[in-house]
Each structure stands twice: as C-alpha cells, then as structure tokens.
C-alpha cells in the first residue's frame, strides 16, 4: 500500500511539472529582405575571379568604383585579370596610375571604359565630355532621406518595370537597399536612364542574373533576379530601352530588385523616379 501511495505521489509531481507555465524560445526576426548580401564589410584585399568587373566588385561591397580604382592605381579602361589582387581598404597611392590609360597615338575618345576582365576596345565613342547631357542642374534631396546632397541628379529617369512594389527602400542597417517590383515572369525590364552596361552576370550571390548600368561617374543602377538578360557589357542604352525580362533567379518569387547607387551607396529610387 505504501509503495502504491509513493508511486502516485511521484506521478502527480511529474504531472505538475508538465503543467508549469511554458517559457517560449527566442524567436528570430526573419522579416528582413534576403537580397542584402551586398551589406558586406569589404576585406582588405579581393582576388579577382573570371567575369568580375571593377564595377561589380565595388557594387558588392558598397564602394565607389573610383575609390577602388585609386586604391589600385587603375586607370580607364580598368582592365582586370583573374587572380589579380585588389586593395579594397586603405589610402590611395599618391603616385601616378600604373595601368596605362592609352596606347601610343590614341586620344581619350578612342578608349572604351570597360572595367572588365577582357581586352580593350578602341575607336569607340564613349564617356565624352558631353556625357553631362545625362545630368541636369537640379539639386538632390537631403542625404538624411536616403539621397545625396550637393550634387547633380541624372535626368530622364523612368520606372524600370511595371508591377506592384512589394518591398520598399529602407534606411535600416539591414533594410532593403532598393525597390522590389513584382509582376509576371517575362515582364519587360527597361533601363531607368541613359548609360552604359558595365556588368552582366550571376556571380554576385543573392542577386541572381544581374545587370549594372553606369550613368555617370556618380550614378549606377542595378537590376537583379532577371529571367533573361538582353544586353551585354559595353552596350550603350537609352532610358526606357528593354534590357531584360523579369524572373526569379536567386530568389523565391518573380520580381525585379532595383537599386540606384550614388558613389557606391544605395539611395532611395523613389526620390528619383517619376511619381506614378
């Protein structure tokens, strides 16, 4: 009898323990957008891989391509070689650029500003002084609103795609550094402004099939997760020109992740794009 009572007491104690208030486990915030892989602290050096360009490397680490060029004594056309080591941090050298900018007898208008791991193209009209036609004299909005100040803005901005904005730009440290526009697979993507294609590929993790367009020395735009890229590096495109088809490469839904970069930093695209 005593053994029976002891057994009942033990079972009752276990039941009471199970009925004790449950303390939930910590919950991780998974609401942050997935394509913020560009928020990487730049290493001291970067080893160039096949397909890299100066612009794609700078884009990956939120750096100004001109800063990277200066750190490595690179001059236009910024030719890189696979296996080449690039400095991404430090103080630019005070010496002259080691990389030859022009071959004998060439003028500035004869050299193409490639920034890619390929050969130089000559006798192509690019990046002339009249590229200032890309910009107007309007002042940009205050930098605290996610846009640069005391500079010029690219003219003739157009929306890169039709669709629903499913993720807004955010100034949070881990926020979305562009706009996410959703629509059906195959929806047309266009260049948001006139410029030159400086990168096409899928080497930047988290962006899928990516296009980067240089509009001026200050402004770049990026078009991520495309289904099909319809332009190639060094193509000169006009605002509104078809450059890709919307897809879901590198992500879990059909959308365009669109960014505007000012001197390497992401800014709010809606401060520049026309109001809908």
C-alpha positions as a Markdown table, in Angstrom:
| # | Residue | x | y | z |
|---|---|---|---|---|
| 1 | Unk | 0.0 | 0.0 | 0.0 |
| 2 | Unk | 2.8 | 2.4 | 0.9 |
| 3 | Unk | 4.5 | 1.7 | -2.4 |
| 4 | Unk | 1.3 | 2.4 | -4.2 |
| 5 | Unk | 0.9 | 5.8 | -2.5 |
| 6 | Unk | 4.6 | 6.7 | -3.2 |
| 7 | Unk | 4.1 | 5.9 | -6.8 |
| 8 | Unk | 1.0 | 8.1 | -7.0 |
| 9 | Unk | 2.9 | 11.0 | -5.4 |
| 10 | Unk | 5.8 | 10.7 | -8.0 |
| 11 | Unk | 3.3 | 10.6 | -10.9 |
| 12 | Unk | 1.5 | 13.6 | -9.5 |
| 13 | Unk | 4.7 | 15.6 | -9.2 |
| 14 | Unk | 5.7 | 14.9 | -12.8 |
| 15 | Unk | 2.2 | 16.0 | -14.0 |
| 16 | Unk | 2.5 | 19.2 | -12.0 |
| 17 | Unk | 5.9 | 19.8 | -13.6 |
| 18 | Unk | 4.5 | 19.4 | -17.1 |
| 19 | Unk | 1.7 | 21.8 | -16.3 |
| 20 | Unk | 4.1 | 24.6 | -15.3 |
| 21 | Unk | 4.0 | 27.8 | -17.4 |
| 22 | Unk | 5.9 | 27.4 | -20.7 |
| 23 | Unk | 8.6 | 29.9 | -21.5 |
| 24 | Unk | 8.8 | 30.3 | -25.3 |
| 25 | Unk | 12.1 | 30.1 | -27.0 |
| 26 | Unk | 13.5 | 33.2 | -28.5 |
| 27 | Unk | 12.2 | 34.0 | -32.0 |
| 28 | Unk | 14.5 | 35.2 | -34.7 |
| 29 | Unk | 13.3 | 38.1 | -36.9 |
| 30 | Unk | 13.1 | 36.6 | -40.4 |
| 31 | Unk | 11.3 | 39.6 | -41.9 |
| 32 | Unk | 14.4 | 41.2 | -43.4 |
| 33 | Unk | 14.8 | 41.0 | -47.1 |
| 34 | Unk | 17.1 | 38.3 | -48.5 |
| 35 | Unk | 18.9 | 40.3 | -51.1 |
| 36 | Unk | 21.0 | 42.4 | -48.7 |
| 37 | Unk | 24.1 | 40.3 | -49.3 |
| 38 | Unk | 25.7 | 43.4 | -50.6 |
| 39 | Unk | 26.0 | 44.6 | -47.0 |
| 40 | Unk | 29.4 | 43.0 | -46.6 |
| 41 | Unk | 32.3 | 44.6 | -44.8 |
| 42 | Unk | 35.0 | 44.9 | -47.5 |
| 43 | Unk | 38.0 | 42.8 | -46.9 |
| 44 | Unk | 41.4 | 44.3 | -47.1 |
| 45 | Unk | 42.0 | 42.6 | -50.5 |
| 46 | Unk | 39.9 | 40.9 | -53.1 |
| 47 | Unk | 41.0 | 38.2 | -55.5 |
| 48 | Unk | 39.6 | 38.8 | -59.0 |
| 49 | Unk | 37.6 | 36.0 | -60.5 |
| 50 | Unk | 36.6 | 35.3 | -64.1 |
| 51 | Unk | 33.8 | 37.6 | -65.1 |
| 52 | Unk | 34.4 | 40.2 | -62.4 |
| 53 | Unk | 34.5 | 43.9 | -63.3 |
| 54 | Unk | 35.7 | 46.8 | -61.3 |
| 55 | Unk | 32.0 | 47.9 | -61.1 |
| 56 | Unk | 30.7 | 44.5 | -59.9 |
| 57 | Unk | 33.3 | 44.3 | -57.2 |
| 58 | Unk | 32.6 | 47.8 | -56.0 |
| 59 | Unk | 28.9 | 47.1 | -56.1 |
| 60 | Unk | 29.2 | 44.0 | -54.0 |
| 61 | Unk | 30.9 | 45.9 | -51.1 |
| 62 | Unk | 29.0 | 49.3 | -51.4 |
| 63 | Unk | 32.1 | 51.1 | -52.6 |
| 64 | Unk | 32.7 | 53.8 | -55.2 |
| 65 | Unk | 34.3 | 52.3 | -58.2 |
| 66 | Unk | 36.6 | 55.3 | -58.4 |
| 67 | Unk | 37.8 | 54.7 | -54.9 |
| 68 | Unk | 38.7 | 51.1 | -55.8 |
| 69 | Unk | 40.5 | 52.3 | -58.9 |
| 70 | Unk | 42.5 | 54.8 | -57.0 |
| 71 | Unk | 43.5 | 52.3 | -54.3 |
| 72 | Unk | 44.9 | 50.0 | -57.0 |
| 73 | Unk | 46.4 | 52.6 | -59.3 |
| 74 | Unk | 44.0 | 51.6 | -62.1 |
| 75 | Unk | 43.1 | 53.9 | -64.9 |
| 76 | Unk | 40.4 | 53.6 | -67.5 |
| 77 | Unk | 39.6 | 51.1 | -69.1 |
| 78 | Unk | 40.1 | 49.4 | -65.7 |
| 79 | Unk | 41.1 | 46.0 | -67.2 |
| 80 | Unk | 41.3 | 43.3 | -64.6 |
| 81 | Unk | 42.8 | 39.8 | -64.7 |
| 82 | Unk | 41.6 | 36.7 | -63.0 |
| 83 | Unk | 43.8 | 36.0 | -60.0 |
| 84 | Unk | 44.7 | 39.7 | -59.6 |
| 85 | Unk | 44.6 | 41.0 | -56.0 |
| 86 | Unk | 42.8 | 44.3 | -55.4 |
| 87 | Unk | 43.0 | 46.5 | -52.4 |
| 88 | Unk | 39.6 | 47.5 | -51.1 |
| 89 | Unk | 40.7 | 49.4 | -48.0 |
| 90 | Unk | 43.4 | 51.8 | -47.2 |
| 91 | Unk | 44.7 | 55.1 | -48.6 |
| 92 | Unk | 45.0 | 55.7 | -52.3 |
| 93 | Unk | 48.6 | 55.9 | -53.6 |
| 94 | Unk | 49.9 | 59.4 | -54.3 |
| 95 | Unk | 51.8 | 58.1 | -57.3 |
| 96 | Unk | 50.6 | 58.1 | -60.9 |
| 97 | Unk | 48.4 | 55.3 | -62.2 |
| 98 | Unk | 50.4 | 52.3 | -63.0 |
| 99 | Unk | 48.0 | 51.0 | -65.6 |
| 100 | Unk | 48.4 | 52.6 | -69.0 |
| 101 | Unk | 45.4 | 54.5 | -69.9 |
| 102 | Unk | 46.1 | 55.0 | -73.6 |
| 103 | Unk | 48.2 | 53.2 | -76.2 |
| 104 | Unk | 50.5 | 55.3 | -78.3 |
| 105 | Unk | 48.7 | 57.6 | -80.7 |
| 106 | Unk | 45.3 | 57.2 | -79.0 |
| 107 | Unk | 43.1 | 60.0 | -77.9 |
| 108 | Unk | 40.8 | 60.0 | -74.9 |
| 109 | Unk | 37.8 | 59.4 | -77.2 |
| 110 | Unk | 39.4 | 56.2 | -78.6 |
| 111 | Unk | 39.4 | 54.2 | -75.4 |
| 112 | Unk | 36.5 | 52.3 | -74.0 |
| 113 | Unk | 35.9 | 52.4 | -70.3 |
| 114 | Unk | 35.3 | 48.7 | -69.7 |
| 115 | Unk | 36.2 | 47.9 | -66.2 |
| 116 | Unk | 36.0 | 44.2 | -67.1 |
| 117 | Unk | 38.3 | 41.2 | -67.4 |
| 118 | Unk | 38.6 | 41.4 | -71.2 |
| 119 | Unk | 40.5 | 43.1 | -73.9 |
| 120 | Unk | 40.4 | 46.9 | -74.7 |
| 121 | Unk | 38.2 | 48.0 | -77.5 |
| 122 | Unk | 39.4 | 51.1 | -79.4 |
| 123 | Unk | 37.9 | 53.6 | -81.7 |
| 124 | Unk | 34.6 | 53.6 | -79.9 |
| 125 | Unk | 32.9 | 56.9 | -78.9 |
| 126 | Unk | 32.3 | 56.7 | -75.1 |
| 127 | Unk | 32.2 | 58.8 | -72.0 |
| 128 | Unk | 32.9 | 62.1 | -73.7 |
| 129 | Unk | 32.6 | 65.5 | -72.0 |
| 130 | Unk | 29.1 | 65.8 | -73.4 |
| 131 | Unk | 28.1 | 63.0 | -71.1 |
| 132 | Unk | 27.0 | 65.9 | -68.9 |
| 133 | Unk | 23.8 | 65.7 | -71.0 |
| 134 | Unk | 23.0 | 62.8 | -68.7 |
| 135 | Unk | 22.6 | 65.3 | -65.8 |
| 136 | Unk | 20.7 | 68.5 | -65.1 |
| 137 | Unk | 21.2 | 71.2 | -62.6 |
| 138 | Unk | 18.6 | 70.2 | -60.0 |
| 139 | Unk | 19.9 | 69.6 | -56.5 |
| 140 | Unk | 19.4 | 66.2 | -55.0 |
| 141 | Unk | 17.4 | 65.8 | -51.8 |
| 142 | Unk | 18.9 | 65.7 | -48.3 |
| 143 | Unk | 21.2 | 62.8 | -47.6 |
| 144 | Unk | 19.2 | 62.0 | -44.4 |
| 145 | Unk | 16.3 | 61.0 | -46.6 |
| 146 | Unk | 18.5 | 58.4 | -48.3 |
| 147 | Unk | 19.6 | 60.6 | -51.2 |
| 148 | Unk | 22.8 | 62.5 | -51.8 |
| 149 | Unk | 23.0 | 66.2 | -51.3 |
| 150 | Unk | 25.0 | 69.0 | -53.0 |
| 151 | Unk | 25.3 | 67.1 | -56.3 |
| 152 | Unk | 23.5 | 66.7 | -59.6 |
| 153 | Unk | 20.9 | 64.1 | -60.5 |
| 154 | Unk | 20.6 | 62.1 | -63.6 |
| 155 | Unk | 17.8 | 63.4 | -65.9 |
| 156 | Unk | 15.1 | 61.4 | -67.7 |
| 157 | Unk | 14.6 | 58.7 | -65.0 |
| 158 | Unk | 11.9 | 56.2 | -65.9 |
| 159 | Unk | 10.5 | 53.3 | -64.0 |
| 160 | Unk | 12.4 | 50.1 | -64.8 |
| 161 | Unk | 9.3 | 47.8 | -64.8 |
| 162 | Unk | 5.6 | 47.8 | -64.3 |
| 163 | Unk | 4.2 | 45.9 | -61.3 |
| 164 | Unk | 3.5 | 46.1 | -57.6 |
| 165 | Unk | 6.0 | 47.4 | -55.2 |
| 166 | Unk | 6.3 | 44.5 | -52.7 |
| 167 | Unk | 9.3 | 45.8 | -50.7 |
| 168 | Unk | 10.2 | 49.5 | -50.2 |
| 169 | Unk | 13.7 | 51.0 | -49.7 |
| 170 | Unk | 14.8 | 51.2 | -46.1 |
| 171 | Unk | 17.5 | 53.1 | -44.3 |
| 172 | Unk | 17.8 | 50.5 | -41.6 |
| 173 | Unk | 21.2 | 48.8 | -41.4 |
| 174 | Unk | 19.7 | 45.5 | -42.6 |
| 175 | Unk | 16.9 | 47.1 | -44.7 |
| 176 | Unk | 16.1 | 46.7 | -48.3 |
| 177 | Unk | 18.6 | 48.8 | -50.4 |
| 178 | Unk | 16.3 | 49.2 | -53.3 |
| 179 | Unk | 12.8 | 48.6 | -54.6 |
| 180 | Unk | 11.3 | 45.2 | -55.2 |
| 181 | Unk | 8.7 | 45.2 | -58.0 |
| 182 | Unk | 6.7 | 42.1 | -58.6 |
| 183 | Unk | 4.9 | 41.1 | -61.8 |
| 184 | Unk | 4.6 | 38.0 | -64.1 |
| 185 | Unk | 7.6 | 36.1 | -65.4 |
| 186 | Unk | 8.8 | 37.6 | -68.6 |
| 187 | Unk | 7.6 | 41.2 | -67.8 |
| 188 | Unk | 9.8 | 43.8 | -69.6 |
| 189 | Unk | 12.6 | 45.5 | -67.7 |
| 190 | Unk | 14.0 | 48.7 | -69.1 |
| 191 | Unk | 17.0 | 50.9 | -68.4 |
| 192 | Unk | 16.0 | 53.6 | -65.8 |
| 193 | Unk | 18.2 | 56.2 | -67.5 |
| 194 | Unk | 20.7 | 56.5 | -70.3 |
| 195 | Unk | 24.0 | 54.9 | -69.7 |
| 196 | Unk | 26.5 | 52.1 | -70.4 |
| 197 | Unk | 26.2 | 48.5 | -69.3 |
| 198 | Unk | 29.2 | 47.7 | -67.1 |
| 199 | Unk | 28.3 | 44.3 | -65.7 |
| 200 | Unk | 26.1 | 41.3 | -66.7 |
| 201 | Unk | 26.2 | 38.0 | -64.9 |
| 202 | Unk | 25.2 | 35.9 | -61.9 |
| 203 | Unk | 28.5 | 35.9 | -59.9 |
| 204 | Unk | 27.1 | 38.2 | -57.1 |
| 205 | Unk | 25.4 | 35.9 | -54.6 |
| 206 | Unk | 21.9 | 36.9 | -53.7 |
| 207 | Unk | 21.2 | 38.9 | -56.9 |
| 208 | Unk | 20.7 | 36.2 | -59.5 |
| 209 | Unk | 21.1 | 37.4 | -63.1 |
| 210 | Unk | 22.2 | 40.9 | -62.6 |
| 211 | Unk | 22.7 | 44.0 | -64.8 |
| 212 | Unk | 24.7 | 47.1 | -63.7 |
| 213 | Unk | 24.5 | 50.3 | -65.8 |
| 214 | Unk | 26.8 | 53.3 | -65.3 |
| 215 | Unk | 25.0 | 56.6 | -65.9 |
| 216 | Unk | 27.7 | 59.0 | -64.8 |
| 217 | Unk | 30.8 | 58.9 | -62.6 |
| 218 | Unk | 28.4 | 59.2 | -59.6 |
| 219 | Unk | 25.4 | 57.1 | -60.5 |
| 220 | Unk | 24.9 | 53.4 | -61.2 |
| 221 | Unk | 21.7 | 51.4 | -61.4 |
| 222 | Unk | 21.3 | 47.6 | -60.8 |
| 223 | Unk | 18.6 | 45.2 | -62.0 |
| 224 | Unk | 18.6 | 41.8 | -60.1 |
| 225 | Unk | 16.8 | 38.4 | -60.4 |
| 226 | Unk | 16.2 | 38.7 | -64.1 |
| 227 | Unk | 15.0 | 35.7 | -66.1 |
| 228 | Unk | 16.9 | 36.7 | -69.2 |
| 229 | Unk | 19.5 | 39.4 | -69.9 |
| 230 | Unk | 19.1 | 41.1 | -73.3 |
| 231 | Unk | 22.1 | 43.4 | -73.3 |
| 232 | Unk | 25.9 | 42.8 | -73.0 |
| 233 | Unk | 28.7 | 44.6 | -71.3 |
| 234 | Unk | 29.7 | 47.9 | -73.0 |
| 235 | Unk | 26.3 | 48.3 | -74.7 |
| 236 | Unk | 25.1 | 51.9 | -74.6 |
| 237 | Unk | 21.4 | 52.1 | -73.7 |
| 238 | Unk | 18.8 | 54.8 | -73.6 |
| 239 | Unk | 16.3 | 55.5 | -70.9 |
| 240 | Unk | 13.3 | 53.1 | -71.4 |
| 241 | Unk | 15.3 | 50.7 | -73.6 |
| 242 | Unk | 14.4 | 47.0 | -73.0 |
| 243 | Unk | 17.3 | 45.3 | -71.2 |
| 244 | Unk | 15.9 | 42.1 | -69.6 |
| 245 | Unk | 12.9 | 40.0 | -68.7 |
| 246 | Unk | 11.6 | 39.7 | -65.1 |
| 247 | Unk | 12.2 | 36.4 | -63.3 |
| 248 | Unk | 13.2 | 34.9 | -60.0 |
| 249 | Unk | 16.8 | 33.9 | -60.4 |
| 250 | Unk | 18.5 | 33.9 | -57.0 |
| 251 | Unk | 15.2 | 34.5 | -55.1 |
| 252 | Unk | 11.9 | 32.8 | -54.3 |
| 253 | Unk | 9.4 | 34.8 | -56.3 |
| 254 | Unk | 9.2 | 36.6 | -59.6 |
| 255 | Unk | 10.3 | 40.2 | -59.1 |
| 256 | Unk | 12.8 | 42.9 | -60.0 |
| 257 | Unk | 15.1 | 44.1 | -57.3 |
| 258 | Unk | 16.1 | 47.6 | -58.5 |
| 259 | Unk | 18.8 | 49.8 | -56.9 |
| 260 | Unk | 20.2 | 53.3 | -57.6 |
| 261 | Unk | 23.8 | 53.7 | -56.3 |
| 262 | Unk | 25.3 | 57.2 | -55.7 |
| 263 | Unk | 29.1 | 57.0 | -55.3 |
| 264 | Unk | 28.8 | 53.3 | -54.3 |
| 265 | Unk | 26.0 | 53.9 | -51.7 |
| 266 | Unk | 22.3 | 52.8 | -52.2 |
| 267 | Unk | 19.8 | 55.6 | -52.3 |
| 268 | Unk | 16.0 | 55.6 | -52.4 |
| 269 | Unk | 14.9 | 55.1 | -56.0 |
| 270 | Unk | 11.6 | 56.7 | -55.4 |
| 271 | Unk | 13.3 | 60.0 | -54.8 |
| 272 | Unk | 14.4 | 60.0 | -58.4 |
| 273 | Unk | 11.8 | 58.1 | -60.3 |
| 274 | Unk | 8.7 | 60.0 | -61.6 |
| 275 | Unk | 5.6 | 59.8 | -59.4 |
| 276 | Unk | 3.1 | 57.1 | -60.5 |
